[in-house]
């Protein structure tokens, strides 16, 4: 998602309801930050909060923490007990706080989400979508306190316990679970999540060369691999994707999307056939991108040998070098492209990116 416009640059099942795990805590933080409570306000830890499963700070009943420290623990260490202290302290009950979370999400535009707890542990009726979580994170990043917290790599928070007139302060070190802050140029924050039901989840953002992108992934088995691939692709092709998604949206409004003919079983196109077929609207699958032309040609050949309409697209880079994209298609309807993408992933392991056919802005390589 383009953070500046909210425009979706690439999507795959964006509206599929899924458990969001601890990315839920983004909503928890928003509701807390927009409440009438201040950051220095102190909230007490209840027995209920101490009984929640990990990850947590292992707070004890009767201790207290400031809202500010609870938010840092929530967003960096993903502390489940901190989320319950916030919910009970701000709304009086988890149920009421969860209603506030759902209402806030719907107000933002994330209408396919429903929350029943502030931590994201698996529960009936607790779900969101990749699109909704991207919208929610993009909204949250406009809050300066939230933005400052999620950009913090390490720190410490303090819990306070009182025995008579004696107060004891326990300092707890915390570390951000977002790996991108350490190894991805331009990372500006995010929130991870994991449960067995949800698998690995991440919602976050990067800013580079004037472009700020939001990535939202639910249900991943290779979280950081998927995240890096999407972000690098989005940053490298930002202008092309932005123009393509605008064109695609206009086509849908005009009712012209999906025109063209599909020849799924054609073993290979002639140069003239490729140019003709790609002139239609529809969808293209990008299988992979290589700096080495021979690797791209090898993959193209293997794809055509098993019946896919594979071709190369050469793209010149700013440093004078070139990259070679292996693409398949076009397909007239999105559902056709999705079916082929799943088939290719199952057979070859390559996870295709689906793009509007109009996104092809470079001249495809003529077969030699």
C-alpha positions as CSV (number, residue, x, y, z in Angstrom):
1,X,0.0,0.0,0.0
2,X,1.2,3.5,-0.8
3,X,1.1,5.2,2.6
4,X,0.6,8.7,1.1
5,X,-2.5,7.9,-0.9
6,X,-3.8,4.6,0.6
7,X,-3.5,3.1,-3.0
8,X,-3.0,-0.7,-3.0
9,X,0.0,-1.5,-5.2
10,X,-0.2,-5.3,-4.9
11,X,-2.6,-7.6,-3.2
12,X,-3.3,-11.3,-2.8
13,X,-6.6,-12.3,-1.0
14,X,-6.6,-9.0,0.8
15,X,-10.1,-9.4,2.2
16,X,-9.8,-12.9,3.5
17,X,-10.8,-12.9,7.2
18,X,-7.9,-14.4,9.2
19,X,-6.8,-14.3,12.8
20,X,-4.4,-11.4,13.1
21,X,-2.5,-12.6,16.2
22,X,-0.5,-9.8,17.9
23,X,-0.9,-7.3,15.1
24,X,-4.1,-6.8,17.0
25,X,-2.1,-4.7,19.4
26,X,-1.9,-1.9,16.8
27,X,-5.6,-1.3,17.4
28,X,-5.1,-1.6,21.2
29,X,-2.5,1.1,21.1
30,X,-4.7,3.4,18.9
31,X,-7.6,3.1,21.3
32,X,-5.4,3.8,24.3
33,X,-3.6,6.7,22.7
34,X,-6.9,8.3,21.7
35,X,-8.6,7.8,25.1
36,X,-8.8,10.7,27.6
37,X,-6.0,9.2,29.7
38,X,-2.5,10.6,29.6
39,X,0.8,8.8,29.1
40,X,1.9,9.4,32.7
41,X,-1.3,8.0,34.2
42,X,-0.7,4.9,36.3
43,X,-2.8,1.8,35.9
44,X,-3.0,-1.1,38.3
45,X,-2.4,-4.8,37.4
46,X,-5.3,-7.1,38.1
47,X,-5.2,-10.9,38.7
48,X,-6.8,-11.4,35.3
49,X,-4.0,-9.6,33.5
50,X,-1.4,-11.9,35.2
51,X,-3.0,-15.1,34.1
52,X,-2.8,-14.4,30.3
53,X,-0.4,-16.7,28.4
54,X,2.9,-15.4,27.2
55,X,4.5,-13.4,25.7
56,X,4.3,-11.1,28.7
57,X,6.2,-9.1,31.3
58,X,5.2,-11.4,34.1
59,X,3.5,-8.7,36.0
60,X,2.1,-9.4,39.4
61,X,-1.3,-8.3,40.8
62,X,-1.1,-5.1,42.7
63,X,1.8,-3.7,40.7
64,X,1.3,-0.6,38.6
65,X,2.7,0.9,35.3
66,X,2.3,4.1,33.4
67,X,0.3,4.0,30.2
68,X,3.4,5.1,28.3
69,X,5.4,2.2,29.6
70,X,2.5,-0.2,28.9
71,X,2.4,1.0,25.3
72,X,6.1,0.4,24.9
73,X,5.8,-3.1,26.3
74,X,2.8,-3.7,24.1
75,X,4.3,-2.7,20.8
76,X,8.0,-3.8,21.3
77,X,7.8,-6.9,23.5
78,X,4.2,-7.8,22.5
79,X,3.3,-8.2,26.2
80,X,-0.1,-9.7,26.5
81,X,-0.4,-8.8,30.2
82,X,0.3,-5.1,29.3
83,X,-2.6,-5.2,26.8
84,X,-5.0,-6.4,29.5
85,X,-3.9,-3.8,32.0
86,X,-4.5,-1.1,29.3
87,X,-7.9,-2.6,28.4
88,X,-9.2,-2.9,32.0
89,X,-7.7,0.4,33.1
90,X,-9.1,2.5,30.3
91,X,-12.4,0.8,29.5
92,X,-13.2,-0.9,32.8
93,X,-13.5,-4.3,31.1
94,X,-11.9,-6.3,28.2
95,X,-15.4,-6.6,26.6
96,X,-16.0,-2.9,26.5
97,X,-12.4,-2.2,25.3
98,X,-12.9,-4.8,22.5
99,X,-16.0,-3.0,21.4
100,X,-14.0,0.3,21.3
101,X,-11.4,-1.5,19.2
102,X,-13.9,-2.8,16.6
103,X,-15.7,0.6,16.5
104,X,-12.4,2.3,15.9
105,X,-11.4,-0.1,13.1
106,X,-14.7,0.5,11.4
107,X,-14.3,4.2,11.7
108,X,-10.9,4.0,10.0
109,X,-12.5,2.0,7.2
110,X,-11.4,-1.5,8.3
111,X,-14.9,-2.8,8.2
112,X,-14.0,-6.5,7.7
113,X,-12.5,-6.7,11.2
114,X,-13.9,-7.7,14.6
115,X,-12.0,-7.8,17.9
116,X,-12.9,-9.6,21.1
117,X,-9.6,-9.1,23.0
118,X,-6.7,-6.6,23.1
119,X,-3.8,-9.1,22.6
120,X,-4.8,-11.2,19.6
121,X,-4.7,-14.6,21.1
122,X,-7.0,-16.9,19.2
123,X,-10.7,-16.4,20.0
124,X,-14.0,-17.0,18.2
125,X,-15.1,-13.8,16.5
126,X,-11.6,-12.2,16.5
127,X,-10.5,-11.6,12.9
128,X,-9.2,-9.1,10.5
129,X,-7.9,-9.0,6.9
130,X,-4.5,-8.0,5.3
131,X,-6.2,-4.9,3.8
132,X,-7.8,-3.8,7.0
133,X,-4.5,-4.2,9.0
134,X,-2.7,-2.1,6.4
135,X,-5.4,0.6,6.7
136,X,-5.2,0.5,10.5
137,X,-1.4,0.7,10.6
138,X,-1.3,3.5,8.1
139,X,-3.7,5.4,10.3
140,X,-1.7,4.7,13.5
141,X,1.5,6.0,11.9
142,X,-0.1,9.4,11.8
143,X,0.0,9.5,15.6
144,X,3.5,10.8,16.6
145,X,3.6,8.8,19.9
146,X,2.8,5.6,18.1
147,X,5.3,6.3,15.4
148,X,8.0,7.0,17.9
149,X,7.3,3.8,19.9
150,X,7.4,1.4,16.9
151,X,10.6,3.0,15.6
152,X,12.3,2.2,19.0
153,X,14.7,-0.8,18.9
154,X,15.4,-1.4,22.6
155,X,14.5,0.2,25.9
156,X,13.2,-0.5,29.4
157,X,9.9,-0.1,31.2
158,X,9.2,0.1,34.9
159,X,6.7,-1.6,37.1
160,X,5.9,-0.2,40.6
161,X,5.0,-2.3,43.6
162,X,4.1,-0.9,47.1
163,X,4.5,-2.4,50.5
164,X,3.2,0.0,53.1
165,X,5.1,3.2,52.5
166,X,7.9,1.5,50.6
167,X,7.8,1.6,46.8
168,X,9.8,-0.8,44.7
169,X,10.6,-0.2,41.1
170,X,11.4,-3.1,38.7
171,X,13.1,-2.1,35.5
172,X,12.3,-4.5,32.6
173,X,14.4,-4.5,29.4
174,X,12.4,-4.7,26.2
175,X,13.4,-5.3,22.6
176,X,11.5,-4.7,19.4
177,X,10.5,-7.9,17.6
178,X,10.6,-6.1,14.2
179,X,13.7,-7.4,12.5
180,X,13.5,-4.9,9.7
181,X,14.6,-2.1,12.1
182,X,18.0,-3.8,12.2
183,X,18.5,-5.0,8.6
184,X,16.2,-3.2,6.2
185,X,17.2,0.3,4.9
186,X,14.3,2.7,5.5
187,X,12.3,0.6,8.0
188,X,10.0,2.9,10.0
189,X,8.3,0.5,12.3
190,X,5.8,-2.3,12.5
191,X,4.2,-5.0,14.6
192,X,4.7,-8.8,14.5
193,X,2.3,-11.5,15.5
194,X,2.2,-15.3,15.9
195,X,-0.1,-17.9,17.1
196,X,-0.5,-21.5,15.9
197,X,-3.8,-20.6,14.2
198,X,-2.6,-17.3,12.7
199,X,0.9,-18.4,11.8
200,X,3.3,-15.6,11.3
201,X,2.0,-12.0,10.8
202,X,3.5,-8.6,10.2
203,X,2.2,-5.1,9.5
204,X,4.8,-2.4,9.0
205,X,6.2,0.3,6.8
206,X,9.4,1.4,5.0
207,X,10.3,4.8,3.5
208,X,13.0,5.1,0.8
209,X,13.6,7.5,-2.1
210,X,10.5,9.5,-1.4
211,X,8.2,6.5,-1.3
212,X,6.6,5.1,1.9
213,X,5.0,1.7,1.6
214,X,2.9,-0.3,4.1
215,X,3.1,-4.1,4.0
216,X,0.6,-6.4,5.6
217,X,1.0,-10.1,5.8
218,X,-1.2,-12.6,7.6
219,X,-0.7,-16.4,7.7
220,X,2.9,-16.5,6.5
221,X,5.3,-19.5,6.9
222,X,8.3,-17.4,5.8
223,X,7.6,-14.1,7.3
224,X,10.8,-12.1,6.8
225,X,11.4,-13.7,3.4
226,X,7.9,-12.8,2.2
227,X,8.2,-9.3,3.8
228,X,11.5,-8.4,2.2
229,X,10.5,-9.7,-1.2
230,X,7.3,-7.6,-1.2
231,X,9.0,-4.5,0.0
232,X,12.0,-4.7,-2.3
233,X,9.7,-5.3,-5.3
234,X,7.4,-2.5,-4.3
235,X,10.3,0.0,-3.8
236,X,12.0,-1.0,-7.0
237,X,8.8,-0.8,-9.1
238,X,7.0,1.9,-7.1
239,X,6.2,4.3,-10.0
240,X,5.1,1.4,-12.3
241,X,2.9,-0.2,-9.7
242,X,1.3,3.1,-8.8
243,X,0.5,3.9,-12.4
244,X,-0.7,0.4,-13.1
245,X,-3.1,0.3,-10.1
246,X,-4.5,3.7,-11.0
247,X,-5.1,2.4,-14.6
248,X,-6.6,-0.8,-13.3
249,X,-9.0,1.0,-11.0
250,X,-10.1,3.3,-13.8
251,X,-10.7,0.2,-16.1
252,X,-12.9,-1.4,-13.5
253,X,-15.0,1.7,-13.1
254,X,-15.4,1.9,-16.9
255,X,-16.2,-1.8,-17.1
256,X,-13.4,-2.8,-19.4
257,X,-11.3,-5.0,-17.2
258,X,-11.1,-8.6,-18.1
259,X,-11.2,-8.3,-21.9
260,X,-9.1,-10.6,-24.0
261,X,-8.7,-14.3,-24.7
262,X,-6.8,-16.9,-22.7
263,X,-4.6,-19.6,-24.3
264,X,-3.5,-21.5,-21.2
265,X,-2.2,-24.5,-23.1
266,X,-0.2,-22.7,-25.8
267,X,3.4,-24.0,-25.4
268,X,5.0,-20.9,-26.8
269,X,4.0,-17.6,-28.5
270,X,5.6,-16.2,-31.6
271,X,6.9,-12.6,-31.1
272,X,3.9,-11.3,-33.0
273,X,1.4,-13.3,-30.9
274,X,3.0,-12.1,-27.7
275,X,2.7,-8.5,-28.7
276,X,-1.0,-9.0,-29.8
277,X,-2.1,-10.8,-26.6
278,X,-0.4,-8.4,-24.3
279,X,-2.2,-5.5,-25.9
280,X,-5.4,-6.6,-24.1
281,X,-6.3,-5.7,-20.5
282,X,-6.1,-8.5,-18.0
283,X,-3.5,-9.8,-15.5
284,X,0.1,-10.9,-15.7
285,X,2.0,-13.1,-13.3
286,X,5.5,-12.1,-12.4
287,X,7.4,-15.3,-11.5
288,X,10.8,-14.0,-10.7
289,X,13.4,-11.3,-11.5
290,X,17.1,-11.9,-12.2
291,X,20.1,-9.7,-12.9
292,X,21.6,-12.6,-15.0
293,X,19.8,-13.0,-18.3
294,X,20.8,-16.6,-18.7
295,X,19.0,-17.5,-15.4
296,X,15.9,-15.7,-16.6
297,X,15.9,-17.4,-19.9
298,X,16.4,-20.8,-18.2
299,X,13.3,-20.2,-16.1
300,X,11.3,-18.9,-19.1
301,X,12.2,-22.0,-21.0
302,X,11.1,-24.4,-18.2
303,X,7.8,-22.5,-17.9
304,X,7.1,-22.7,-21.6
305,X,8.0,-26.4,-21.7
306,X,5.2,-27.2,-19.3
307,X,2.6,-25.1,-21.1
308,X,2.7,-21.6,-19.6
309,X,2.8,-18.4,-21.8
310,X,6.2,-17.2,-20.4
311,X,8.1,-14.2,-21.7
312,X,10.9,-11.9,-20.5
313,X,10.8,-8.2,-19.8
314,X,14.0,-6.3,-19.7
315,X,14.1,-3.3,-17.3
316,X,16.9,-0.8,-17.2
317,X,18.0,0.2,-13.7
318,X,19.3,3.6,-12.6
319,X,22.8,2.4,-12.2
320,X,23.0,1.4,-15.9
321,X,22.4,-2.3,-15.3
322,X,19.3,-4.3,-16.2
323,X,17.1,-6.8,-14.6
324,X,15.1,-9.5,-16.4
325,X,11.6,-10.4,-15.3
326,X,10.1,-13.7,-16.1
327,X,6.4,-13.2,-16.6
328,X,3.4,-15.4,-17.6
329,X,0.1,-14.5,-19.2
330,X,-1.9,-12.5,-19.8
331,X,-5.1,-13.9,-18.3
332,X,-8.4,-12.1,-18.9
333,X,-9.9,-12.4,-15.4
334,X,-8.3,-12.1,-11.9
335,X,-9.6,-15.5,-10.9
336,X,-7.8,-17.1,-13.9
337,X,-4.5,-15.5,-12.8
338,X,-5.0,-16.6,-9.2
339,X,-5.6,-20.2,-10.2
340,X,-2.5,-20.2,-12.4
341,X,-0.4,-18.6,-9.6
342,X,-1.5,-21.2,-7.1
343,X,-0.7,-24.0,-9.7
344,X,2.8,-22.5,-10.3
345,X,3.5,-22.2,-6.6
346,X,2.4,-25.8,-6.0
347,X,4.5,-27.2,-8.9
348,X,7.6,-25.1,-8.8
349,X,7.7,-23.3,-5.4
350,X,7.8,-19.8,-7.1
351,X,5.3,-17.4,-5.5
352,X,4.0,-15.3,-8.3
353,X,3.0,-11.6,-8.0
354,X,-0.2,-10.7,-9.9
355,X,-0.2,-7.5,-11.8
356,X,-2.5,-5.7,-14.2
357,X,-1.4,-6.3,-17.8
358,X,-1.2,-2.6,-18.3
359,X,1.7,-2.5,-15.8
360,X,4.1,-3.7,-18.6
361,X,5.8,-0.5,-19.4
362,X,9.1,-1.8,-20.9
363,X,9.6,-3.6,-24.2
364,X,9.6,-7.4,-23.7
365,X,12.7,-9.2,-24.9
366,X,12.3,-10.5,-28.4
367,X,13.2,-14.2,-28.6
368,X,16.6,-14.8,-30.3
